[in-house]
Amino acid sequence: MPSNVREHAGRHYAVVFHYALHDDAWSVELSEAVPAPATGDTDAAATYLPGAAFLATLVPDEDPTAEPTMRVYSPEEHVVPYEITRWYEEQVADQVERCRETSGR
């Protein structure tokens, strides 16, 4: 599962992309990133791993009439900075565009 990690105000967030076969859609998930086991690598993507997703957007790629939907998974309250929300939504928008290009919409 490819992921992107971004730091904001001392906290790290991750966006993960994977195919949700049971939904026939790409899932784009936002989580707070957690420190990875030490490997000596200085790349943020290698030193932080995605945590449990608290926001997921399903982007259908098979059904041309299906719209993307968002799911919130949050037993705890999560405060997401505006810049992180924008970053996440930009990645969702890119995924929607890719799926629509391949499905002919």
C-alpha positions in Angstrom: 0.0 0.0 0.0 1.7 3.2 -1.1 1.5 6.0 1.4 2.4 9.7 1.7 3.5 11.2 5.0 3.4 14.9 5.9 4.4 16.8 9.0 2.4 19.7 10.4 3.0 21.5 13.7 5.1 18.6 15.0 2.5 15.8 14.1 2.7 13.5 11.2 -0.1 12.4 9.0 -0.3 9.7 6.4 -2.5 9.1 3.3 -2.7 5.5 2.1 -4.1 4.3 -1.2 -5.4 0.8 -1.7 -8.0 -1.0 -3.7 -11.1 -2.0 -1.7 -12.3 -5.0 -3.7 -15.6 -5.5 -1.9 -16.5 -1.8 -2.7 -15.1 -1.9 -6.3 -13.3 1.3 -5.4 -10.0 2.9 -4.5 -9.8 3.8 -0.8 -7.9 6.9 0.1 -7.3 6.9 3.9 -6.1 9.6 6.3 -4.5 8.7 9.6 -2.0 10.1 12.1 1.3 8.5 11.3 3.2 6.6 13.9 7.0 6.2 14.3 8.4 3.2 12.4 11.0 1.0 13.9 14.5 2.5 13.6 16.3 1.6 10.4 18.7 4.5 10.1 16.8 6.0 7.1 16.2 9.7 7.4 13.2 9.9 4.9 10.0 10.8 6.7 8.1 8.2 4.7 10.4 5.5 6.0 10.5 6.8 9.6 6.7 7.1 10.0 4.0 4.6 9.1 0.3 5.0 8.7 -1.7 4.5 11.8 -5.4 3.5 12.0 -7.4 5.4 9.4 -9.9 7.9 10.8 -11.1 9.2 7.4 -11.6 7.2 4.2 -12.8 8.2 0.8 -14.0 5.5 -1.5 -13.5 6.4 -5.2 -15.4 4.0 -7.5 -13.6 3.0 -10.7 -16.0 0.5 -12.2 -19.4 2.1 -12.1 -19.5 5.4 -14.1 -22.6 6.5 -12.2 -21.2 6.0 -8.7 -19.9 9.0 -6.8 -17.1 9.1 -4.3 -18.1 8.8 -0.6 -16.4 9.6 2.6 -16.5 7.5 5.8 -15.4 8.7 9.2 -13.9 6.2 11.6 -13.4 8.0 14.9 -14.1 6.5 18.3 -11.9 9.3 19.6 -12.1 12.9 18.6 -9.5 13.9 15.9 -8.7 17.5 15.2 -7.3 17.7 11.7 -5.5 20.9 10.7 -6.9 22.8 7.7 -3.6 22.3 5.7 -3.7 18.6 6.3 -7.4 18.5 5.2 -6.5 20.4 2.0 -3.6 18.0 1.3 -5.8 15.0 1.8 -8.6 16.4 -0.4 -6.1 17.2 -3.2 -5.0 13.6 -3.2 -8.6 12.4 -3.2 -9.3 14.8 -6.2 -6.3 13.4 -8.0 -7.5 9.8 -7.5 -11.1 10.7 -8.7 -9.6 12.2 -11.8 -7.5 9.1 -12.5 -10.5 6.8 -12.0 -12.7 8.9 -14.2 -10.1 8.9 -17.0 -9.8 5.1 -16.9 -13.6 4.6 -16.8 -14.3 7.0 -19.6 -16.3 9.6 -17.6 
